[in-house]
């Protein structure tokens, strides 16, 4: 996988392309490096560093087309944000953990760090393009470039990245960008950041411009809710009912969040995301 030029990487659409998972260019890193526990999301348990039993010799998932039916719902809502192909093809130059078992631990550790860096790149790329956040654009671009340089480092330099400190700094910057966007929304609702709204009845709720960062919305009824310009960074939308909801310009929404929720043909969401296959047609 070739590196992007600075000019190309600064264009949001192109930068996002590099942050989308390309499983065909990855050595199944998420299927090996990550642990999972028998639960509603997985039918069995697996330790970190042990290959999933469904991983084939060619690094493909043997049940990819029937993950939900076989109980592997957790896999359907996971996104590495392109970290898998970067670590496989760039950080380790196309060398895989099966051929070089001695490098496996370093590869898995690099994947864990890169995945977090790529998630931050996703958010920063979105923030840079927000017109109301123009006063922060220089700082956003500088932080975006810094995070990109860290992600492009070798395994040794990735191991030295202080991820919690970087996440805290980027989180503060994104919160400031979010505030500028939401300040343009008249009649904003109160701050619900980090609130426990599990199973809440919010059908038709006016949540435009609301702060829902890190909010627990598991199984919440959000049918026909107005979530335009709402900050959904880190909101837990597992099994949330988004049928008919409007998330057209909601802030910092990711594909895993949509995939974890329920929706239908009337659900509107940011154009850079795709409609989950399991959502109903009506």
HUJO-V987876 format. One record per residue. N is the residue number from 1. RES is the residue in one small letter. PSI is psi in whole degrees, 0 to 359 (* if undefined). Layout:
N | RES | PSI
N | RES | PSI
This chain:
1 | x | 125
2 | x | 152
3 | x | 150
4 | x | 150
5 | x | 156
6 | x | 321
7 | x | 316
8 | x | 318
9 | x | 338
10 | x | 350
11 | x | 121
12 | x | 314
13 | x | 318
14 | x | 321
15 | x | 321
16 | x | 327
17 | x | 322
18 | x | 347
19 | x | 14
20 | x | 137
21 | x | 134
22 | x | 85
23 | x | 333
24 | x | 343
25 | x | 13
26 | x | 154
27 | x | 41
28 | x | 35
29 | x | 318
30 | x | 335
31 | x | 353
32 | x | 309
33 | x | 327
34 | x | 143
35 | x | 161
36 | x | 158
37 | x | 141
38 | x | 123
39 | x | 195
40 | x | 341
41 | x | 337
42 | x | 140
43 | x | 343
44 | x | 173
45 | x | 153
46 | x | 136
47 | x | 155
48 | x | 136
49 | x | 354
50 | x | 129
51 | x | 141
52 | x | 145
53 | x | 346
54 | x | 0
55 | x | 125
56 | x | 172
57 | x | 337
58 | x | 15
59 | x | 28
60 | x | 160
61 | x | 124
62 | x | 346
63 | x | 28
64 | x | 326
65 | x | 1
66 | x | 38
67 | x | 314
68 | x | 316
69 | x | 332
70 | x | 8
71 | x | 5
72 | x | 50
73 | x | 326
74 | x | 326
75 | x | 328
76 | x | 341
77 | x | 13
78 | x | 141
79 | x | 126
80 | x | 358
81 | x | 34
82 | x | 5
83 | x | 327
84 | x | 311
85 | x | 329
86 | x | 311
87 | x | 319
88 | x | 313
89 | x | 335
90 | x | 301
91 | x | 319
92 | x | 12
93 | x | 34
94 | x | 7
95 | x | 132
96 | x | 162
97 | x | 339
98 | x | 317
99 | x | 328
100 | x | 74
101 | x | 336
102 | x | 339
103 | x | 359
104 | x | 313
105 | x | 316
106 | x | 323
107 | x | 317
108 | x | 321
109 | x | 319
110 | x | 322
111 | x | 317
112 | x | 318
113 | x | 314
114 | x | 323
115 | x | 318
116 | x | 322
117 | x | 320
118 | x | 325
119 | x | 318
120 | x | 322
121 | x | 323
122 | x | 312
123 | x | 317
124 | x | 322
125 | x | 319
126 | x | 315
127 | x | 321
128 | x | 327
129 | x | 358
130 | x | 114
131 | x | 315
132 | x | 342
133 | x | 14
134 | x | 321
135 | x | 339
136 | x | 3
137 | x | 319
138 | x | 316
139 | x | 321
140 | x | 316
141 | x | 321
142 | x | 316
143 | x | 323
144 | x | 314
145 | x | 320
146 | x | 315
147 | x | 322
148 | x | 318
149 | x | 320
150 | x | 318
151 | x | 333
152 | x | 1
153 | x | 168
154 | x | 177
155 | x | 321
156 | x | 317
157 | x | 326
158 | x | 323
159 | x | 339
160 | x | 355
161 | x | 129
162 | x | 85
163 | x | 314
164 | x | 319
165 | x | 319
166 | x | 317
167 | x | 319
168 | x | 317
169 | x | 315
170 | x | 321
171 | x | 318
172 | x | 318
173 | x | 318
174 | x | 325
175 | x | 321
176 | x | 320
177 | x | 318
178 | x | 318
179 | x | 321
180 | x | 320
181 | x | 311
182 | x | 339
183 | x | 341
184 | x | 354
185 | x | 119
186 | x | 146
187 | x | 41
188 | x | 150
189 | x | 172
190 | x | 164
191 | x | 120
192 | x | 24
193 | x | 127
194 | x | 10
195 | x | 154
196 | x | 99
197 | x | 31
198 | x | 123
199 | x | 12
200 | x | 147
201 | x | 97
202 | x | 28
203 | x | 126
204 | x | 12
205 | x | 141
206 | x | 92
207 | x | 20
208 | x | 127
209 | x | 10
210 | x | 156
211 | x | 112
212 | x | 30
213 | x | 126
214 | x | 14
215 | x | 140
216 | x | 106
217 | x | 26
218 | x | 126
219 | x | 19
220 | x | 146
221 | x | 101
222 | x | 25
223 | x | 130
224 | x | 20
225 | x | 148
226 | x | 104
227 | x | 20
228 | x | 136
229 | x | 14
230 | x | 141
231 | x | 111
232 | x | 20
233 | x | 120
234 | x | 6
235 | x | 139
236 | x | 105
237 | x | 20
238 | x | 123
239 | x | 15
240 | x | 142
241 | x | 105
242 | x | 19
243 | x | 124
244 | x | 1
245 | x | 156
246 | x | 106
247 | x | 29
248 | x | 307
249 | x | 33
250 | x | 148
251 | x | 135
252 | x | 38
253 | x | 141
254 | x | 162
255 | x | 319
256 | x | 325
257 | x | 315
258 | x | 316
259 | x | 329
260 | x | 342
261 | x | 178
262 | x | 139
263 | x | 185
264 | x | 189
265 | x | 339
266 | x | 352
267 | x | 128
268 | x | 143
269 | x | 169
270 | x | 141
271 | x | 341
272 | x | 0
273 | x | 168
274 | x | 153
275 | x | 123
276 | x | 142
277 | x | 332
278 | x | 354
279 | x | 147
280 | x | 157
281 | x | 338
282 | x | *
